[in-house]
Amino acid sequence: MDVVMTRRLLASATYALLLLILSSDAAAQNAPSSGGWPWIVAGGSATSVLGDCTDCPADTYLHSGGAFGIIGKSLTPRTDAGLEVLWVPVTASTGDPIRTTYVMGTLQFHPWRSSGFFVRTSAGMAFVRNWIVRGAAGSESFTSKAFALEIGGGWEWRVAPHFGTQFFGAQHVAALGDLTGSAGTVENVMANFWSVGAAIVIR
């Protein structure tokens, strides 16, 4: 995914987040209480990682497992809000370990109460340690914070009154921006994470 497409994705996800927040506020005024139970999601993912920047050569996909969790509250029978964390450790082609932690506010929405289908969108920060950028002058590692967004969806099964499972797919994007190192400035650095996973749900 090139930088222009990634920027369009970031803009689209931001608009989607705002629309979902507005719709959930309207639903909260008209829907009955969800009972006050906390919303907890905990699981793991299989994640593919790809970096991009303006003048970087084409990179290869890296694959790893990740740990995923959300803690929050059910706002209405169809809307949940909380704090999401995704941690992905991956080894670069240079052999260097890269550690990325996404910390984001998240909103999950079920369009139909009779269906387990949901969509999820999140915004926040990504904390990236030892991100490897390969440029004309060679490879260099950076530790950085980044603006982060997520778009995703999946299916949830209720197996008990307050317990269930879910399968999900998501894309997390971290905009690291321009990174300045010993070899100069690397422009428009992006980190793209595509995940599929499973989790337990308590609500």
PASEBA-1860 file (N, C-alpha, C; in nm, 3 decimals):
! residues 203
1> MDVVMTRR> 0.085/-0.119/0.000/0.000/0.000/0.000/0.089/0.124/0.000 ~ 0.070/0.216/-0.101/0.155/0.333/-0.107/0.109/0.439/-0.008 ~ 0.188/0.547/0.000/0.162/0.650/0.100/0.029/0.719/0.075 ~ -0.003/0.749/-0.054/-0.129/0.818/-0.085/-0.249/0.734/-0.043 ~ -0.246/0.603/-0.075/-0.357/0.516/-0.036/-0.369/0.506/0.115 ~ -0.255/0.502/0.184/-0.259/0.494/0.330/-0.318/0.620/0.390 ~ -0.285/0.735/0.333/-0.344/0.860/0.382/-0.495/0.862/0.360 ~ -0.539/0.811/0.246/-0.683/0.804/0.221/-0.750/0.712/0.322
9> LLASATYA> -0.684/0.601/0.355/-0.738/0.510/0.455/-0.749/0.578/0.590 ~ -0.646/0.652/0.628/-0.649/0.723/0.756/-0.764/0.823/0.760 ~ -0.784/0.897/0.651/-0.893/0.995/0.647/-1.029/0.925/0.654 ~ -1.045/0.817/0.578/-1.173/0.744/0.578/-1.203/0.687/0.715 ~ -1.102/0.629/0.781/-1.123/0.572/0.913/-1.158/0.680/1.015 ~ -1.098/0.798/1.002/-1.130/0.908/1.094/-1.276/0.949/1.079 ~ -1.322/0.963/0.954/-1.462/0.998/0.931/-1.555/0.889/0.984 ~ -1.517/0.762/0.961/-1.601/0.653/1.011/-1.611/0.655/1.162
17> LLLLILSS> -1.499/0.684/1.230/-1.499/0.692/1.375/-1.593/0.802/1.424 ~ -1.586/0.919/1.361/-1.673/1.029/1.401/-1.820/0.995/1.379 ~ -1.852/0.933/1.265/-1.991/0.897/1.238/-2.043/0.795/1.338 ~ -1.959/0.695/1.373/-2.003/0.594/1.468/-2.023/0.653/1.607 ~ -1.936/0.746/1.646/-1.950/0.811/1.776/-2.082/0.890/1.781 ~ -2.109/0.964/1.674/-2.233/1.041/1.670/-2.355/0.951/1.672 ~ -2.350/0.840/1.596/-2.465/0.750/1.594/-2.484/0.680/1.728 ~ -2.374/0.648/1.797/-2.386/0.583/1.927/-2.441/0.678/2.032
25> DAAAQNAP> -2.406/0.807/2.022/-2.462/0.905/2.115/-2.613/0.916/2.097 ~ -2.657/0.916/1.970/-2.801/0.924/1.944/-2.871/0.799/1.994 ~ -2.809/0.682/1.972/-2.870/0.557/2.017/-2.876/0.550/2.168 ~ -2.776/0.604/2.235/-2.772/0.598/2.381/-2.886/0.677/2.443 ~ -2.933/0.782/2.373/-3.042/0.861/2.428/-3.176/0.790/2.415 ~ -3.187/0.696/2.319/-3.316/0.634/2.291/-3.324/0.486/2.328 ~ -3.207/0.421/2.352/-3.207/0.277/2.378/-3.210/0.251/2.528 ~ -3.262/0.135/2.569/-3.260/0.101/2.711/-3.121/0.072/2.760
33> SSGGWPWI> -3.100/0.077/2.890/-2.969/0.052/2.948/-2.924/-0.090/2.918 ~ -2.791/-0.108/2.899/-2.735/-0.240/2.872/-2.709/-0.318/3.000 ~ -2.737/-0.260/3.115/-2.724/-0.333/3.239/-2.601/-0.300/3.320 ~ -2.511/-0.217/3.265/-2.397/-0.172/3.341/-2.281/-0.268/3.348 ~ -2.284/-0.378/3.272/-2.174/-0.474/3.275/-2.053/-0.417/3.204 ~ -1.933/-0.450/3.251/-1.814/-0.409/3.176/-1.804/-0.488/3.045 ~ -1.727/-0.435/2.955/-1.701/-0.501/2.827/-1.552/-0.535/2.822 ~ -1.520/-0.664/2.818/-1.380/-0.709/2.819/-1.359/-0.806/2.703
41> VAGGSATS> -1.256/-0.781/2.625/-1.218/-0.867/2.513/-1.070/-0.900/2.530 ~ -1.034/-1.029/2.518/-0.894/-1.069/2.531/-0.867/-1.184/2.436 ~ -0.761/-1.173/2.357/-0.730/-1.278/2.262/-0.597/-1.256/2.193 ~ -0.583/-1.319/2.078/-0.459/-1.311/2.003/-0.486/-1.297/1.855 ~ -0.381/-1.268/1.779/-0.396/-1.245/1.636/-0.278/-1.302/1.560 ~ -0.301/-1.330/1.433/-0.194/-1.354/1.336/-0.184/-1.228/1.253 ~ -0.067/-1.166/1.251/-0.052/-1.031/1.196/0.057/-1.027/1.090 ~ 0.026/-0.959/0.981/0.125/-0.931/0.875/0.157/-0.782/0.879
49> VLGDCTDC> 0.285/-0.748/0.867/0.332/-0.610/0.883/0.402/-0.567/0.755 ~ 0.374/-0.444/0.712/0.442/-0.387/0.596/0.468/-0.240/0.622 ~ 0.591/-0.197/0.600/0.627/-0.057/0.614/0.633/0.011/0.479 ~ 0.621/0.145/0.480/0.624/0.221/0.356/0.673/0.362/0.386 ~ 0.735/0.424/0.289/0.773/0.565/0.298/0.791/0.618/0.157 ~ 0.817/0.749/0.144/0.817/0.814/0.013/0.921/0.756/-0.081 ~ 1.046/0.743/-0.036/1.154/0.701/-0.125/1.213/0.566/-0.088 ~ 1.141/0.489/-0.005/1.195/0.360/0.036/1.174/0.256/-0.075
57> PADTYLHS> 1.266/0.163/-0.091/1.241/0.053/-0.185/1.129/-0.036/-0.135 ~ 1.073/-0.115/-0.226/0.965/-0.206/-0.188/1.011/-0.300/-0.078 ~ 0.931/-0.312/0.026/0.967/-0.395/0.140/0.891/-0.527/0.134 ~ 0.930/-0.618/0.218/0.863/-0.748/0.224/0.770/-0.751/0.345 ~ 0.669/-0.837/0.335/0.578/-0.856/0.448/0.648/-0.936/0.557 ~ 0.624/-0.895/0.680/0.672/-0.969/0.796/0.550/-1.027/0.867 ~ 0.565/-1.145/0.926/0.452/-1.213/0.988/0.485/-1.246/1.134 ~ 0.383/-1.231/1.219/0.404/-1.255/1.361/0.269/-1.279/1.427
65> GGAFGIIG> 0.273/-1.316/1.553/0.154/-1.322/1.636/0.143/-1.196/1.720 ~ 0.025/-1.168/1.770/0.005/-1.051/1.853/-0.090/-1.080/1.968 ~ -0.088/-0.995/2.068/-0.180/-1.003/2.182/-0.275/-0.884/2.174 ~ -0.403/-0.909/2.200/-0.507/-0.810/2.176/-0.601/-0.804/2.295 ~ -0.639/-0.684/2.337/-0.732/-0.672/2.448/-0.808/-0.541/2.446 ~ -0.929/-0.544/2.499/-1.012/-0.425/2.514/-1.076/-0.429/2.652 ~ -1.084/-0.315/2.717/-1.163/-0.303/2.839/-1.246/-0.176/2.827 ~ -1.375/-0.189/2.855/-1.463/-0.075/2.841/-1.600/-0.103/2.897
73> KSLTPRTD> -1.701/-0.051/2.829/-1.838/-0.060/2.880/-1.935/-0.064/2.763 ~ -2.042/-0.140/2.779/-2.150/-0.141/2.681/-2.235/-0.016/2.700 ~ -2.240/0.069/2.598/-2.318/0.192/2.607/-2.466/0.165/2.583 ~ -2.493/0.080/2.484/-2.628/0.040/2.449/-2.621/-0.108/2.411 ~ -2.734/-0.173/2.387/-2.727/-0.313/2.343/-2.650/-0.335/2.214 ~ -2.629/-0.229/2.135/-2.559/-0.245/2.008/-2.424/-0.175/2.002 ~ -2.388/-0.098/2.104/-2.269/-0.014/2.097/-2.182/-0.032/2.221 ~ -2.052/-0.056/2.199/-1.954/-0.067/2.306/-1.842/0.034/2.284
81> AGLEVLWV> -1.785/0.084/2.392/-1.673/0.176/2.384/-1.571/0.139/2.490 ~ -1.442/0.157/2.458/-1.340/0.122/2.555/-1.201/0.158/2.510 ~ -1.104/0.101/2.579/-0.962/0.120/2.551/-0.906/-0.009/2.493 ~ -0.844/0.001/2.378/-0.790/-0.115/2.307/-0.637/-0.113/2.309 ~ -0.578/-0.231/2.327/-0.433/-0.247/2.320/-0.402/-0.362/2.225 ~ -0.312/-0.340/2.131/-0.261/-0.446/2.044/-0.109/-0.441/2.052 ~ -0.049/-0.554/2.087/0.098/-0.564/2.096/0.147/-0.666/1.994 ~ 0.238/-0.625/1.908/0.289/-0.712/1.803/0.442/-0.710/1.805
89> PVTASTGD> 0.505/-0.821/1.841/0.650/-0.832/1.828/0.683/-0.899/1.695 ~ 0.776/-0.845/1.621/0.812/-0.902/1.492/0.963/-0.886/1.472 ~ 1.021/-0.976/1.395/1.164/-0.971/1.365/1.183/-0.924/1.222 ~ 1.259/-0.815/1.205/1.284/-0.761/1.072/1.373/-0.854/0.991 ~ 1.379/-0.830/0.860/1.465/-0.911/0.774/1.612/-0.896/0.809 ~ 1.647/-0.787/0.879/1.784/-0.766/0.926/1.816/-0.846/1.052 ~ 1.714/-0.910/1.109/1.731/-0.983/1.234/1.701/-0.901/1.358 ~ 1.668/-0.773/1.341/1.640/-0.685/1.455/1.496/-0.704/1.503
97> PIRTTYVM> 1.476/-0.707/1.635/1.338/-0.717/1.688/1.268/-0.582/1.683 ~ 1.144/-0.582/1.638/1.060/-0.463/1.634/0.942/-0.487/1.727 ~ 0.912/-0.393/1.814/0.802/-0.406/1.908/0.707/-0.289/1.887 ~ 0.581/-0.318/1.858/0.482/-0.213/1.835/0.364/-0.234/1.928 ~ 0.325/-0.129/1.998/0.210/-0.132/2.089/0.112/-0.024/2.049 ~ -0.008/-0.065/2.011/-0.116/0.029/1.982/-0.199/0.049/2.109 ~ -0.224/0.175/2.145/-0.311/0.210/2.257/-0.414/0.309/2.203 ~ -0.541/0.267/2.199/-0.641/0.347/2.127/-0.776/0.343/2.197
105> GTLQFHPW> -0.850/0.449/2.180/-0.991/0.446/2.214/-1.066/0.375/2.102 ~ -1.159/0.288/2.137/-1.226/0.208/2.036/-1.377/0.211/2.052 ~ -1.445/0.197/1.940/-1.590/0.192/1.938/-1.632/0.074/1.852 ~ -1.715/-0.014/1.907/-1.764/-0.132/1.836/-1.916/-0.122/1.823 ~ -1.965/-0.150/1.703/-2.107/-0.129/1.675/-2.164/-0.252/1.606 ~ -2.278/-0.301/1.656/-2.353/-0.410/1.595/-2.468/-0.349/1.515 ~ -2.464/-0.353/1.382/-2.572/-0.292/1.304/-2.708/-0.357/1.330 ~ -2.709/-0.489/1.357/-2.834/-0.561/1.378/-2.827/-0.637/1.510
113> RSSGFFVR> -2.923/-0.616/1.597/-2.922/-0.682/1.728/-2.940/-0.833/1.716 ~ -3.005/-0.880/1.608/-3.028/-1.023/1.590/-2.909/-1.094/1.527 ~ -2.801/-1.022/1.496/-2.685/-1.080/1.427/-2.560/-1.057/1.510 ~ -2.463/-1.148/1.498/-2.337/-1.132/1.568/-2.236/-1.045/1.496 ~ -2.271/-0.997/1.375/-2.178/-0.915/1.298/-2.152/-0.781/1.367 ~ -2.025/-0.735/1.365/-1.992/-0.605/1.421/-1.885/-0.537/1.336 ~ -1.880/-0.406/1.348/-1.772/-0.326/1.292/-1.703/-0.253/1.407 ~ -1.574/-0.229/1.391/-1.498/-0.165/1.498/-1.403/-0.063/1.437
121> TSAGMAFV> -1.393/0.052/1.501/-1.299/0.153/1.458/-1.234/0.215/1.581 ~ -1.107/0.251/1.568/-1.030/0.299/1.683/-0.934/0.409/1.639 ~ -0.897/0.493/1.733/-0.799/0.598/1.708/-0.718/0.619/1.835 ~ -0.589/0.649/1.817/-0.503/0.671/1.934/-0.358/0.682/1.894 ~ -0.271/0.613/1.970/-0.128/0.622/1.948/-0.068/0.482/1.931 ~ 0.039/0.477/1.854/0.120/0.356/1.844/0.260/0.390/1.895 ~ 0.314/0.303/1.978/0.448/0.320/2.032/0.537/0.214/1.966 ~ 0.629/0.261/1.882/0.709/0.173/1.798/0.854/0.176/1.845
129> RNWIVRGA> 0.906/0.057/1.874/1.045/0.048/1.919/1.128/-0.028/1.816 ~ 1.233/0.038/1.770/1.329/-0.024/1.679/1.270/-0.050/1.541 ~ 1.190/0.046/1.490/1.135/0.033/1.355/1.248/0.050/1.253 ~ 1.258/-0.044/1.160/1.367/-0.044/1.063/1.322/0.022/0.934 ~ 1.399/0.124/0.892/1.375/0.192/0.764/1.493/0.166/0.674 ~ 1.464/0.116/0.553/1.569/0.089/0.457/1.566/0.195/0.348 ~ 1.670/0.275/0.340/1.680/0.379/0.239/1.803/0.360/0.153 ~ 1.834/0.463/0.073/1.948/0.454/-0.016/2.079/0.442/0.060
137> AGSESFTS> 2.084/0.498/0.180/2.207/0.494/0.259/2.216/0.371/0.348 ~ 2.119/0.281/0.339/2.120/0.160/0.422/2.005/0.158/0.519 ~ 2.014/0.068/0.617/1.907/0.050/0.715/1.937/0.127/0.843 ~ 1.832/0.178/0.904/1.845/0.249/1.031/1.722/0.223/1.114 ~ 1.737/0.215/1.245/1.625/0.187/1.334/1.584/0.313/1.409 ~ 1.454/0.322/1.439/1.397/0.437/1.508/1.302/0.389/1.616 ~ 1.295/0.465/1.724/1.193/0.447/1.826/1.107/0.572/1.823 ~ 0.976/0.554/1.806/0.891/0.668/1.778/0.749/0.644/1.828
145> KAFALEIG> 0.676/0.754/1.848/0.532/0.750/1.868/0.465/0.788/1.736 ~ 0.342/0.739/1.717/0.275/0.764/1.591/0.125/0.775/1.612 ~ 0.060/0.858/1.530/-0.086/0.861/1.527/-0.133/0.730/1.466 ~ -0.236/0.668/1.526/-0.279/0.535/1.485/-0.429/0.528/1.467 ~ -0.471/0.447/1.369/-0.612/0.421/1.343/-0.632/0.273/1.317 ~ -0.752/0.226/1.344/-0.790/0.088/1.313/-0.927/0.087/1.248 ~ -0.945/0.001/1.148/-1.077/-0.033/1.098/-1.085/-0.185/1.094 ~ -1.199/-0.239/1.131/-1.210/-0.385/1.133/-1.353/-0.428/1.154
153> GGWEWRVA> -1.370/-0.557/1.162/-1.502/-0.615/1.184/-1.489/-0.762/1.214 ~ -1.602/-0.824/1.244/-1.598/-0.966/1.276/-1.735/-1.017/1.315 ~ -1.732/-1.128/1.387/-1.856/-1.194/1.429/-1.841/-1.240/1.574 ~ -1.945/-1.217/1.651/-1.944/-1.253/1.793/-2.054/-1.355/1.823 ~ -2.017/-1.456/1.902/-2.113/-1.558/1.946/-2.132/-1.547/2.096 ~ -2.256/-1.543/2.142/-2.288/-1.543/2.284/-2.311/-1.687/2.328 ~ -2.225/-1.739/2.415/-2.238/-1.878/2.460/-2.293/-1.888/2.602 ~ -2.304/-1.776/2.672/-2.365/-1.767/2.805/-2.415/-1.625/2.821
161> PHFGTQFF> -2.498/-1.597/2.923/-2.553/-1.462/2.935/-2.450/-1.350/2.932 ~ -2.333/-1.372/2.992/-2.231/-1.266/2.996/-2.097/-1.312/2.940 ~ -2.098/-1.414/2.856/-1.972/-1.468/2.804/-1.990/-1.508/2.658 ~ -1.887/-1.482/2.577/-1.894/-1.519/2.437/-1.755/-1.525/2.375 ~ -1.752/-1.547/2.244/-1.628/-1.547/2.168/-1.647/-1.462/2.043 ~ -1.538/-1.421/1.984/-1.546/-1.348/1.858/-1.426/-1.381/1.769 ~ -1.450/-1.374/1.640/-1.345/-1.377/1.539/-1.345/-1.242/1.469 ~ -1.226/-1.192/1.437/-1.220/-1.057/1.381/-1.108/-1.047/1.278
169> GAQHVAAL> -1.121/-0.947/1.193/-1.016/-0.905/1.102/-1.002/-0.755/1.112 ~ -0.880/-0.703/1.103/-0.860/-0.560/1.122/-0.733/-0.513/1.053 ~ -0.733/-0.386/1.019/-0.610/-0.320/0.975/-0.579/-0.207/1.070 ~ -0.459/-0.208/1.124/-0.407/-0.099/1.206/-0.301/-0.024/1.126 ~ -0.309/0.107/1.129/-0.214/0.192/1.057/-0.152/0.289/1.155 ~ -0.019/0.300/1.150/0.053/0.397/1.232/0.128/0.493/1.140 ~ 0.099/0.622/1.155/0.165/0.726/1.075/0.282/0.782/1.155 ~ 0.402/0.731/1.126/0.520/0.775/1.200/0.569/0.911/1.154
177> GDLTGSAG> 0.532/0.953/1.033/0.573/1.083/0.980/0.715/1.081/0.929 ~ 0.781/1.195/0.935/0.920/1.207/0.889/1.015/1.170/1.002 ~ 1.105/1.077/0.975/1.202/1.032/1.075/1.341/1.078/1.034 ~ 1.409/1.148/1.126/1.542/1.202/1.097/1.647/1.121/1.170 ~ 1.740/1.065/1.095/1.847/0.985/1.152/1.983/1.032/1.104 ~ 2.083/0.951/1.125/2.220/0.989/1.088/2.238/1.003/0.938 ~ 2.155/0.931/0.859/2.168/0.935/0.713/2.074/1.037/0.650 ~ 2.002/1.116/0.732/1.911/1.215/0.679/1.769/1.188/0.721
185> TVENVMAN> 1.675/1.253/0.653/1.534/1.243/0.687/1.463/1.145/0.593 ~ 1.387/1.054/0.652/1.304/0.962/0.576/1.161/1.013/0.587 ~ 1.098/1.041/0.473/0.969/1.109/0.473/0.851/1.012/0.467 ~ 0.744/1.054/0.535/0.613/0.986/0.527/0.621/0.837/0.558 ~ 0.674/0.805/0.673/0.687/0.664/0.712/0.554/0.615/0.767 ~ 0.509/0.502/0.715/0.384/0.439/0.757/0.411/0.295/0.798 ~ 0.334/0.247/0.896/0.339/0.107/0.935/0.198/0.051/0.922 ~ 0.185/-0.056/0.845/0.055/-0.118/0.821/0.054/-0.258/0.882
193> FWSVGAAI> -0.050/-0.286/0.962/-0.064/-0.415/1.030/-0.199/-0.475/0.993 ~ -0.199/-0.591/0.928/-0.322/-0.662/0.895/-0.333/-0.784/0.985 ~ -0.446/-0.797/1.055/-0.459/-0.903/1.154/-0.588/-0.980/1.136 ~ -0.582/-1.110/1.166/-0.700/-1.192/1.190/-0.679/-1.258/1.325 ~ -0.787/-1.272/1.401/-0.768/-1.326/1.534/-0.898/-1.374/1.597 ~ -0.884/-1.420/1.720/-0.997/-1.470/1.798/-0.980/-1.422/1.941 ~ -1.093/-1.406/2.011/-1.089/-1.356/2.148/-1.210/-1.405/2.225 ~ -1.196/-1.403/2.358/-1.310/-1.425/2.445/-1.371/-1.290/2.480
201> VIR> -1.501/-1.289/2.506/-1.572/-1.164/2.533/-1.652/-1.180/2.660 ~ -1.637/-1.084/2.751/-1.717/-1.078/2.873/-1.792/-0.946/2.869 ~ -1.923/-0.953/2.889/-2.003/-0.830/2.888/-2.124/-0.844/2.980
END
